Amino acid sequence: MNCPKCNKDIMSMSAHYCSTTPKTEGSGASPCSRSFRAGDTVHHAPSGEDWLLATDEENGKVQACGWPESIAEAKDCQLLEPASDSERLDMLKTWAAEGKGYEHERDSRTRAARRQLSSENDQIRP
């Protein structure tokens, strides 16, 4: 599965920072009130890693791209680079895609992305 921003294989890496966005020392934003969203780049303090998020924050948890599946407390993360609305939708659609095999279907990020897209579509309908 490839990152919709930079086309790198996001399943084969332990953490993914999209190189299309320049990373500078100390570039982290202060904690904000908005929930994290798919496509956001965050710093996960306990691991010291920067993560590209696969799905929107749910129940105070975030899920990173890469392997193995990484689920963490949102409170342990700091926003580095917010995703645009189109980047968010691209990321959710990437994870929600069908026909990528048994392991993809079993992945919690696949189920979360489908649930989040479905919920969003339900809110848009009259």
N, C-alpha and C positions, 0 to 999 in steps of 0.2 A: 504494500500500500504506500502510495507516494504523497508527500506533503503538497497540498494545493498551492502553496506559496512558492516553493523552490524546487519541487519535484524530486526531492531526496526520498529514499526509502525510509519511512518512519517506523516500520515494524522491526527493523534490524538494529536499531540503536537504543541505548539505555536512556538517553535523553536527547531531545532534539531542539536546537536553537536555529531558527530559520536564518540563513546567512544573507537573505535579501534585505534584512533590516540591520543596520550597523549597530553593533553592541559597544557601548562605551563604559568605562569604569564609572561606577556610581550613578548609572543612568536610571536606576529604579525609581518609580513613582512612589509617593507616600501611600499608605493604605487608604482605600477609598470605600465608599458605601455601596458601590455597584457590585453585583455578583460577578464572578469571573465567567467568561464566555469561551466557547469553542474558538480556537485560533489565537487566544491571548497567549503571550509569553509571560511566564511568571518565574520568580526565583523561589525555590523551595528551600527554606532555611535549614531544616534538619539535615538534608543531604548535601546542601551547598550547590545544587544543580539548578540550571535554568531549564524550564520545561515549556513545551508547546502543548497547550491543552487540547484534548480531543473532543471534549464535550463541555456543555455548560455546567456550572456549579449546581449540585443538587444536594440538599440536606447537609450543607456545610462541608461537602467533599468535592474534590477536583480529581480528574483523571487525565494523565499525561499520555501523549503519543509515545510510541516506542515499545520495546519489549524488555523485560516482562511487563505486564500490566502494572501500572503504578497508580494507586489511589491514596490521596493524602487529605489531611484536614486543610480546608481553605484558609483557616486562620494562620497556618504556617507558611503561607505564600504571600509574595509581594508582587504587584503588577509591574512588569518591565515595559511591555509593549502591548497596548490594547489592539484587538482585532477590529477591523471595520465590519460593518454589517454583512457585506458580501463575502469577506474572508470567513466570518463565522458560519454563514450558510454553506459555503464551499466545504469547510471542515466537517460540518455535521453530515452533509451529503456524502462525503468521502467515506466516513465511518458507517453510514447507514446503507451504503450500496449493497446490493444482493449479488450472489453468484461468485463470491470470492473464496468459497471453500468452507469446510467444516470448522476449522479453528476460528475463522472470522465470525461465523455465526454464533459461536459459543462465547465470544469476547464480550465482556460487560460494556465496553465502550460502544460496540455495535448496537446493543440493545438500548443503551441510554440515548444515543444519537437518534435512533428511530422513534423513541418515546418523545424526545424533545421536539423533533420535527412534526410529529403527529399532533402534539399538544399545541404547537404554534399554528398549525393549519386549522385546528378546531377553533382557535380564538379568532381567526381571520374570517371564517365562514359566517354568513348572516344568521 
